[in-house]
Amino acid sequence: MSFQKRLSSGEFVVLAEMDTPKGVDISELVTNARRVKGRVDAVIIPDMDNGVMRMSSLGGGVLMHQQGMEAIIHVYCRDRNRMALQGDVLAAHVLGIQNLIVVHGEEMAKGDHRDAKPVNDLDEIGLISAIQALQKGVDMAGFELKGSPKILIGCTIPPYADENSLNMELELARKKVEAGAQFIISPSVFDMKHFILFMEKAKGLGVPIIPTVFLLKSVGIARYMATYEPGAHISEQTIKRIRKSSDRETECIRIAAETIAALKEIAQGVKVQTLGWEHKLPEILDYAGL
């Protein structure tokens, strides 16, 4: 069953995020994808996430398709104008990719090409509206298409520091849904009580919400995120649990797996993000019982 059908039928979906290589050696990406084939519903391919130049998400999505796996690719307004974005959406459909997530790109100043000029010809709502128009057979200039794509459109809610920030992000998410977004990827979940409160507010959006489960990997990463990313809501108890463990790596994997298992009772899926530890995905899924 396709990702879109599982989502529309209300079934729990499992997504794994994998970066494309910074180069043309695709062996690690392909190997990691094959390890979870049949265990995840789709692989999310970011497009130069964090402002780091890599192989495009379109290329990575095609690689997943060649492996017999469904892909969901990120689409940013940061790097392309409206012509290029529309062309990429058409190309994605023709190449077998029918799932997109419209994402806000990070600032170039945080990436590895700091002199690159951002485009931002459209914003996220404008891009979602443009994709919807393409599906109706018309481009942004009003010209009729020769064949129209069929695309499942997702969007994201970024991390938020407080209730006011959350309310602003939920209002923006509502506008994205009105423009045509059909599912939402939420920020990383580290505190279940906090996520339940988030879901109570977000359920009014009327589309499936898929939370992110982020593999912490170390005490240092957990402490850094707790200190410098207040929206993460990582408790001191979680940090102590990792620090006191005799096998910290396994403990981090267990924490991620426990979060996935708990979310099965609350959300309609999970996105598992491991940032370089994609080889650990099978172990995370094992511990989570998936």
N, C-alpha and C positions, 0 to 999 in steps of 0.2 A: 504494500500500500504506500502511495506517495506521501511525502511530507504534508502537502496541501490537504489530502483526503483525511489523514490522521488528525490534522489540526481541526478541520471542519466537523469531524465526527466526535470531537471532544476527547480523543485519546491522548495519553501522556506521550510527549515527544522528547527525544534526546538528541541534542545537537552538540557537535564537537568543533571547536574553533582551531584552525591551523593556519599559520602564516606561510606565505610563499617564500621561496629562498631569495636571498640577495645575490642573484646570479642565475645560472642556468642548470645547476646541479639539482635535479628534482628528486633524487633518490630517497632522501630522508622524508620529504613530504609524501611521496607515494607509499613508502614502507609504513609510515605511521597511519596513513589512511587505510591501508590493507589490514592493519592490526584490528581495526574497529569496524570493518565492513560487516554488515549484518547486525551490528550491535547499536549503531546510531542511525537516526532517520535522515540526517543530512550533515554535511560538513560546511561550516561557515568559513569563508575565505575573506579576510580583511583586505583592504586595498591601500597599501602603504600606510599602515596604522602607525600612530605616533610620529608621523612625518618622516618615516624612514623609507628611502627608495628601495623597492623590491619589485619582483615580477608582479605584473598586474593581477588583480583579483579575477579578471576575465580569463587570463591564462590558467590560473589555479583552478577555477571552476571547470574549465574544459578538461583539465587533467583528472578531476574527480569524476566527471562524466565518463571519461575513457576507462576509469576503474570500475564502472558500474555503480557509482555512488551518486546520490543527489547532492547538489551544491547550492549554497545560498551565498551570494557574493555581496560585499559592501559596495555602495556607490556613494561617493562624496561630491559635493559641489566645490570643494576647495581647489581641485586640480584641473577641472575641465569646464569649458563653457557649455551653453545649452545645446549647441550643435553636437559637440563631442559626446555629451551625456546621452542624448537621444540616440545617436549612432551606436553607442555601446549597448544600450538597452535592446535595440533591434538585433545587434550581433549576438548578444547573450541568448536571446530566444532562438535564433537560427542554430546556434551551437549547442542547444539542448539545455540551457540554464533558464529556469522559469521562476526562480525565487531571488528576490533582491531585498536588501536592507538599506534604507536611506539613512546615512549616518553623518553626524557633524564631525568634520575632520579637525584634528588637533592643529594648533598653531605651528607654522614652519619653524619658529624660533626654538622649538623643542626637538626638532628632528635633525637629520644629518645633512640636509641641503638648506642651510639657513638663508641663503641668498635667493632661493626660489621664490617667485612671486605667486601668491595665492590668487585664484580666479574669482570664486564666489559670485558667478554670474547669476545664479539662482540660490535661494535658500532651501531648506529641507521641504517645506510645504510646497514651494514652487516646483521642486523636482518631482515630488509625489504627484502633484496635479498634472505635470507634463507626462509622466508615465501613464497615468489614467487616460489622458488624451490619446496617447499612442495606441492604447488598447481599444479606443473607439475609432481608430483609423485616421487620426489627424495629428499633424505635428504642431509645434508651437507657433509656427508661422501661418497656420491655417490650411496647409496643403494636405491633400488626401494621400494616404499611404497606399502602396500596392501590397496589400496583406498586412494585417495588424498582429502584434505579439499578444501572448497571454502570460501575464506576470502576476505572481503573488508578491505583494509589497509589504515589507515590515519596516518598523522604525524603532528608535531607542528612546529610553529615558535615562539621562546621564546621572551620575551620583549627585546627591544633594546634601547640603550641610544642616539644614534646619527645615522647620515646617513651612516657612514662607517660601523657601527655595523649592520645596516639593510642590506646593500649590501652583507656583509658576510653571514648573515642568509638566504638571498634570494638565494645565490649561493649554500649553503648547502641544502636548500629546493629543489632546482632544481635537485640536485643529488639524493635526496630522491625520487622525482617523477620519475626520470629515473630508479631508482631501483625498483619501483612498487607502490609507494604511490598514492592513488587515490583521496584523499581530504586532506585539511590542516586546522588545527585549529590555528587561529591567536591569538596574545596577546589581553588582555582586552582593550576595547574601551571606552575612557572617553571623547575624543575630536573628533568630527565627521570630521572636516577639516583635522586633522592629519591622520585619518583613510582613507579618500579619497585619500590622497597623497600616503599612503601605498598601497592601492588597485591599483593605477595606475602603480606602480612598480611591484606588485605581479601578476597582471593579465596575464603576460607572462608565468607563470608557467603552465598554461593550465589545471588546475584542480580546482574544487570548493573550495572556501575559506570560512570557517565558523568562524566569529569573536566571541570572548568571551565577554559576558556582565557580569561584576562582581558587585555584590551588595555591596556597600560601608559600609552600616550599621550604620556608625556614623561619626561625624566630626573628631574624633581622628584617625580613620582608614584612612579617606581621607587625612588628614594632614600628617600622617606618610608616606603614599604611595607617596604623592607629594614630600616629602622631601627626602626620602631614596630610592625611586624607580623612578629615572628620566625618565625611559622609559614608565611610566604610563601616563604622560601628563595630569595630573589632574589640571584643572585651578583654580585660586583663586576664580573665579566667582562661580564655582561649590561648593567649600568649604563654601563660604559665603551663598549660597542658603540653604545649609543644616543647617548652624548655625543659620540663621535668622528665620527658619521655626518654627511654634508653635508645629508642630508634626514632629520631625526630622526623626523618623522611617518611617513614611508614605512618607516623602519627598524623602528619599533614594530609596524607592520602586518605586516612580514615576520617578525618574531619570533613574533607570534601565529600566523601561518600555518604557520611551521616547526614550532611546537609541535603544531598540529592534525595536520599530516602525520605527525609522529613518533608521535602517539597512535593513529593508525589501526592501527599494528602491535601495540598493547598493550591498548587499551580497546575498548569496544563503542560508543563515541560520544563526542561533545564537546558541551558547552554553551558557546557563545561569548557573553561578557559585555563590552559596550563602554561602558556607563555614559555615555550622551549622545552617543556617536559611532556610533549605529546606521546612519547613512548610509554608514559605512565597511565595513559587513558584506559587501557584494558584492566589494569589493576584497580583503578578507581571504580570502574564499572562492576568489577567482581565484588568489591567490598559493598557497593551499593545494591547488589542483587539484581543487576540489569544485564 
